[in-house]
Amino acid sequence: MHATDVLSVDPIDPATTLLAAITSGLSVVREPRLVRARFEEELRTLVNARSVAVRDCAPDSVRRPDVISFDVPAAPWTVPARLEAVFESTRVVTESQLRTLSFGAQIASLLVQIECASGGGARLRRDDGAAPLIGSSTAIHAVRERIERVAMTDFTILIEGESGTGKELVARQIHDLSGRRKGPFVAVNCAAIVETLIEAELFGIEDRTATGVRGRRGKFESAHGGTLFLDEIADLSPAAQAKLLRAIQDLIVERVGGSAPRRIDTRIIVATNRPLSEMVDRGRFRLDLFYRLNGIDVQVPPLRLRRSDILELASYFLERYRTVRPLKLSIAASDALQAYGWPGNVRELERVIERAVALATTDSIGLEDLPPSMLAGHGDALLTAARDNDSMRACGSRYARLVLERCANNKRRACRELGISYHTLQGYLKFRPEKARPQKARP
């Protein structure tokens, strides 16, 4: 549905008052694009929608029945801009929610005009396929706050986190929110560079240095005026670490085969999936380079430590692939997603959703549409409980034992995973479903 006319708004409407309070609180943020992102998240929570976004849409774009959209008045774009809210298809949207969204469209107009005036560009959404920092957990909020603070500086930044948590995404957002956003963002996977080519790859090589070799710029020069992102820096050899230290410290590079040093204006962001401090202790990473990189750090939490974001991320990926096939999660599949350990983090979750979109036989994703590896024990426990007509307490006891086994019998860790106290866990473990089940009467 599409609202062509802006609804009248009662100036004393509680939603209007709350939205005004939200936007006034966001005014302290210095980056206009970040203000809009926060505004969208706050509005989504306020109207209880699956997602809320300000988008630039072609006039003939297809409208979906589960999307309510309001034109953003006087938006300075070459194509119309809309405020779109996605709701569950079975939900009834109230008049109060419509008024709130209508007023939100007027606020969005102000925000996008400020963004445009600040050099935010002529498009509202980047279509590079990367998932934004989705989530409402305390952990992901802390990451957003950290990004805001460090983006406005030119200091070297160290991003630490497990594989698949989104370290490059964090680096891109730091770049996009910085004063260097109009410059290039150059990403380098250090683990993929052959040791003998690391110097030429990073610093460049002069023409005719060797037979058949053509001169070219290195990654440092390519990122001049922008940001250089060095991923998996822990995989660099000691010799490569020594060469990198001088470049980072002096911001001067010298091409292979050259004699003239070249000064560069490049911000450096590095990332690793292994704690550098531990590698220093084991003698695998240079201490002086570690001190040079560790001034400002951003810790990206693994998905298992932000479980409340799992379903929000799953909904985001389902929304992304809605044009391929509209699907929704069943209750059982939602429970399985939240119970899984996610060693591959957000990247693994995206692949799981892609698999379900391709293989699901109905319009709802069930347990049978999830990879067998992520149902190890979970599906068995649920099916056993259903088959044996277990009580709620018996089912809880089975699941508590399953989680305890997954946590290597570490009860404190299992309590954190289950969100219960140690005393409650002990009660579940003492309860034996097989002893509590009534015996069948003999004929």
C-alpha positions in Angstrom: 0.0 0.0 0.0 1.1 3.5 -0.8 0.1 6.8 0.9 0.0 9.5 -1.7 -1.4 12.1 0.6 0.3 12.9 3.9 -2.1 12.3 6.7 -2.9 15.1 9.1 -1.0 14.9 12.3 -2.3 16.0 15.7 0.3 18.2 17.2 -0.3 16.6 20.6 -0.2 13.0 19.3 2.1 11.0 21.6 3.9 9.5 18.6 4.7 12.9 17.3 6.1 14.0 20.6 8.2 10.9 20.9 9.6 11.2 17.4 10.5 14.8 18.0 12.4 13.7 21.2 14.2 11.1 19.2 15.4 13.4 16.5 16.5 16.1 18.9 18.5 13.5 20.7 20.2 12.4 17.5 21.3 16.0 16.7 24.5 15.5 18.7 25.8 13.0 16.1 28.1 14.7 13.6 27.6 12.4 10.6 24.3 13.0 8.7 24.2 9.5 7.3 24.5 8.0 10.7 21.8 10.2 12.0 19.5 8.9 9.3 20.4 5.2 10.0 19.6 5.7 13.7 16.4 7.5 12.9 15.3 4.5 10.7 16.1 2.1 13.5 14.2 4.2 16.1 11.2 4.6 13.9 11.2 0.8 13.1 11.1 0.1 16.9 8.4 2.7 17.4 5.9 1.3 14.8 7.0 -2.3 15.5 7.8 -3.0 11.8 10.2 -5.6 10.4 12.2 -2.9 8.8 12.1 0.9 8.0 14.2 2.6 5.4 14.4 5.8 3.3 15.0 4.7 -0.3 15.2 6.3 -3.7 12.7 4.5 -5.9 11.9 4.7 -9.6 8.3 5.8 -10.3 7.4 2.5 -11.9 8.9 0.3 -9.2 6.7 -2.6 -8.1 4.9 -2.1 -4.8 4.5 -5.0 -2.4 1.4 -5.6 -0.3 3.3 -5.9 2.9 5.1 -2.6 2.5 3.6 0.8 3.5 5.4 3.7 1.9 5.1 7.5 2.2 6.6 9.9 -0.3 9.4 12.0 1.2 8.4 15.5 0.4 10.9 17.8 -1.4 13.7 15.2 -1.4 16.6 16.5 -3.5 17.0 13.5 -5.7 16.7 12.9 -9.4 14.2 10.0 -8.6 11.4 10.0 -6.0 12.3 9.1 -2.4 10.1 7.1 -0.1 9.9 6.1 3.5 9.2 2.4 3.4 8.0 0.2 6.4 7.8 -3.5 6.0 5.3 -5.3 8.3 4.3 -8.9 8.7 1.8 -9.8 6.0 -0.7 -11.0 8.7 -0.6 -7.9 10.8 -3.1 -5.0 10.7 -1.5 -1.6 10.7 -3.2 0.8 13.0 -4.1 4.4 12.3 -1.6 5.5 15.0 1.2 3.7 13.2 0.2 5.3 9.9 0.3 8.8 11.5 3.7 8.1 13.0 5.1 7.0 9.6 3.6 10.0 7.9 5.3 12.3 10.3 8.5 10.3 10.0 8.4 10.9 6.2 8.5 14.7 6.9 11.4 14.3 9.3 13.2 12.0 6.7 12.9 14.9 4.2 14.9 17.1 6.5 17.5 14.5 7.2 18.2 13.6 3.6 18.5 17.2 2.6 21.0 17.8 5.3 22.9 14.7 4.1 22.9 15.9 0.5 24.2 19.3 1.6 27.0 17.7 3.5 28.2 15.8 0.5 26.4 12.6 1.1 25.9 12.0 -2.6 22.9 11.6 -4.8 21.9 8.1 -3.8 20.4 6.9 -0.6 21.4 3.2 -0.7 24.6 1.5 -1.7 23.9 -1.7 -3.6 27.3 -3.4 -3.0 25.5 -6.4 -1.4 27.1 -6.0 2.0 24.8 -6.4 5.0 24.8 -3.3 7.2 25.4 -3.6 11.0 22.1 -5.2 11.7 21.1 -5.7 15.3 19.7 -4.2 18.4 21.8 -5.9 21.0 24.0 -4.1 23.5 27.1 -5.6 21.8 26.3 -4.2 18.4 25.2 -0.8 19.8 28.7 -0.6 21.4 30.3 -1.3 18.0 28.3 1.5 16.4 29.2 3.9 19.1 32.9 3.0 18.6 32.7 3.5 14.9 31.2 7.0 15.4 34.0 8.0 17.6 36.9 6.7 15.6 35.6 7.6 12.2 36.2 11.3 12.7 39.9 10.8 13.2 42.7 9.8 10.9 44.4 7.4 13.4 45.3 3.8 12.5 42.6 1.4 13.7 42.8 -2.3 14.6 39.7 -4.4 14.1 39.6 -7.8 15.9 37.0 -10.4 15.5 36.3 -14.0 14.4 36.0 -14.9 10.7 32.6 -13.9 9.3 31.7 -11.3 11.9 31.9 -8.4 9.5 35.3 -6.8 10.0 35.5 -5.4 6.5 32.0 -4.0 6.8 33.1 -2.2 10.0 36.1 -0.8 8.1 33.9 0.4 5.2 31.6 2.1 7.6 34.5 3.9 9.3 35.6 5.0 5.9 32.1 6.1 4.8 31.7 8.2 7.9 35.1 9.8 7.8 36.3 12.9 6.0 38.0 10.6 3.5 34.7 9.1 2.2 35.2 10.7 -1.2 38.5 9.0 -1.6 39.1 5.3 -2.5 38.6 2.4 -0.1 41.2 -0.2 -1.0 40.9 -3.7 0.7 43.8 -6.1 0.7 43.7 -9.7 2.0 47.2 -10.2 3.4 46.7 -14.0 3.6 46.2 -14.2 -0.2 49.4 -12.4 -1.2 52.4 -14.6 -2.1 55.4 -13.8 0.2 57.7 -13.0 -2.7 55.2 -10.4 -4.1 54.1 -8.7 -0.9 56.5 -5.8 -1.3 55.5 -5.1 -4.9 51.8 -5.6 -4.1 51.8 -3.1 -1.2 54.4 -0.6 -2.3 54.5 -0.9 -6.1 57.2 -1.7 -8.6 59.1 0.5 -11.0 59.1 -0.1 -14.8 61.7 -2.5 -16.2 62.8 -3.7 -12.7 62.9 -7.1 -14.3 62.5 -8.5 -17.8 58.8 -8.2 -18.8 57.8 -6.3 -15.7 55.7 -3.2 -16.1 55.6 -0.5 -13.5 52.6 -0.1 -11.3 51.4 1.5 -8.2 51.1 -0.4 -4.9 48.0 -0.6 -2.7 49.4 2.2 -0.5 49.5 4.6 -3.4 46.2 3.4 -4.8 44.6 4.4 -1.5 46.1 7.9 -1.5 43.5 10.3 -0.1 41.4 7.5 1.2 41.6 4.3 3.3 43.7 1.2 3.0 42.2 -1.8 4.7 44.7 -4.7 5.5 42.7 -7.8 6.4 44.2 -10.9 8.1 47.3 -9.0 9.0 48.4 -11.7 11.4 49.2 -13.9 8.4 52.1 -11.6 7.2 55.6 -13.1 7.6 58.1 -11.4 9.9 59.9 -9.9 6.9 56.7 -8.4 5.6 55.8 -7.1 9.0 59.1 -5.2 9.2 58.5 -3.6 5.8 54.9 -2.7 6.8 56.1 -1.1 10.1 58.1 1.5 8.3 55.4 2.4 5.8 52.8 2.8 8.6 55.1 4.8 10.8 56.5 7.2 8.2 53.7 7.1 5.6 56.4 6.9 3.0 56.7 4.1 0.5 59.4 3.2 -2.0 58.6 1.1 -5.0 60.6 -2.1 -5.7 63.5 -1.1 -8.0 63.0 2.6 -7.2 65.2 5.1 -5.4 62.8 7.9 -4.7 60.6 7.7 -1.6 56.9 8.6 -2.1 54.9 10.3 0.6 51.3 9.0 0.9 48.2 10.4 2.5 46.4 7.2 3.5 44.4 6.2 6.5 45.3 2.6 7.6 42.8 0.1 9.1 43.9 -3.4 9.8 42.0 -6.5 10.9 42.7 -9.9 12.3 40.7 -13.0 13.3 43.4 -13.9 15.9 44.3 -11.7 18.9 47.5 -10.0 18.1 48.6 -9.9 21.8 48.6 -13.7 21.9 50.6 -13.9 18.7 53.1 -11.4 20.2 53.4 -13.7 23.3 54.1 -16.7 21.0 56.7 -14.7 19.0 54.6 -14.8 15.9 54.0 -11.0 15.6 56.4 -8.1 16.0 56.0 -6.3 19.3 56.8 -2.9 17.8 54.3 -3.3 15.0 51.7 -4.4 17.5 52.2 -1.2 19.5 51.9 0.8 16.3 48.6 -0.8 15.4 47.0 -1.2 18.8 46.3 2.4 19.7 42.6 2.3 18.8 40.9 -1.0 18.6 37.3 -2.1 17.6 36.2 -5.5 18.9 33.5 -7.1 16.6 31.5 -9.6 18.7 30.8 -13.1 17.4 27.2 -14.0 16.6 26.8 -16.4 19.6 27.4 -13.4 21.9 24.6 -11.4 20.3 21.9 -14.0 19.9 19.2 -11.5 20.1 20.3 -10.2 16.7 20.1 -13.6 15.0 16.4 -13.4 13.9 16.8 -9.7 13.0 19.7 -10.7 10.7 17.8 -13.6 9.3 14.8 -11.3 8.5 17.2 -8.9 6.8 18.6 -11.6 4.5 15.1 -12.9 3.8 14.0 -9.4 2.8 17.1 -9.1 0.5 16.0 -12.3 -1.4 12.3 -11.5 -1.3 12.4 -10.7 -5.1 13.8 -14.2 -5.7 11.3 -15.9 -3.3 9.3 -14.5 -0.4 9.7 -16.8 2.7 9.2 -16.6 6.4 10.7 -18.5 9.3 8.7 -21.1 11.2 8.9 -21.1 15.0 10.9 -24.3 15.0 13.4 -22.9 12.5 13.7 -19.7 14.5 14.4 -21.7 17.7 17.1 -23.8 15.9 18.8 -20.6 14.5 19.0 -19.2 18.0 20.2 -22.4 19.6 23.1 -23.0 17.1 26.6 -22.0 17.9 27.4 -20.2 14.6 31.1 -20.8 14.2 31.0 -19.0 10.9 29.1 -16.1 12.4 27.1 -13.7 10.1 28.6 -15.1 6.9 27.4 -18.6 7.8 23.9 -17.3 8.7 23.7 -15.7 5.2 24.7 -18.9 3.5 22.0 -20.8 5.6 19.3 -18.4 4.5 20.5 -18.6 0.8 20.2 -22.4 1.1 16.7 -22.2 2.5 15.6 -19.8 -0.2 16.9 -22.2 -2.9 15.6 -25.5 -1.4 12.5 -24.8 0.7 9.4 -26.5 -0.6 6.8 -24.3 1.0 6.6 -20.6 1.8 7.8 -21.2 5.4 11.3 -22.3 6.3 11.2 -25.4 8.6 13.7 -27.5 10.3 14.0 -29.7 7.2 15.2 -26.7 5.2 18.2 -26.0 7.5 21.6 -27.8 7.1 21.8 -31.1 9.0 25.0 -29.9 10.6 23.3 -27.1 12.5 20.6 -29.4 13.8 23.1 -31.8 15.5 21.2 -32.7 18.7 18.7 -29.9 18.4 16.3 -31.6 16.1 16.8 -34.9 17.8 16.0 -33.5 21.2 12.8 -31.8 19.9 11.6 -34.9 18.0 12.3 -37.2 20.9 10.4 -34.9 23.3 7.4 -34.7 20.8 7.4 -38.5 20.2 7.5 -39.4 23.9 4.9 -36.7 24.9 7.4 -35.2 27.4 6.4 -32.6 29.8 7.7 -29.0 29.6 10.1 -29.8 32.4 11.3 -33.0 30.7 11.9 -31.1 27.4 13.8 -28.4 29.3 15.9 -31.0 31.0 16.8 -32.6 27.6 17.7 -29.3 26.1 19.8 -28.2 29.1 21.8 -31.4 28.8 22.2 -30.8 25.0 23.6 -27.3 25.6 25.8 -28.4 28.5 27.4 -31.0 26.1 27.9 -28.4 23.5 29.7 -26.2 26.1 32.1 -29.0 26.9 30.4 -29.6 30.3 31.2 -26.1 31.4 28.2 -25.3 33.6 28.9 -21.5 33.9 29.1 -21.2 30.1 25.9 -23.3 29.7 24.1 -21.0 32.1 25.1 -18.0 29.9 24.0 -19.8 26.8 20.6 -20.8 28.3 20.1 -17.4 30.1 19.4 -19.2 33.4 20.9 -19.2 36.9 23.3 -21.9 38.0 20.7 -23.2 40.5 18.1 -23.5 37.8 20.5 -25.5 35.6 21.2 -27.8 38.5 17.5 -28.5 38.8 17.2 -29.3 35.1 20.2 -31.7 35.3 18.9 -33.5 38.4 15.5 -34.1 36.7 15.5 -37.4 34.7 12.8 -37.4 32.0 13.0 -41.2 31.7 12.3 -41.7 35.4 9.5 -39.2 35.5 7.6 -40.7 32.5 4.7 -42.8 33.8 4.9 -46.5 33.0 2.3 -48.1 30.7 -0.3 -50.2 32.4 0.1 -53.9 31.9 -2.8 -55.7 30.2 
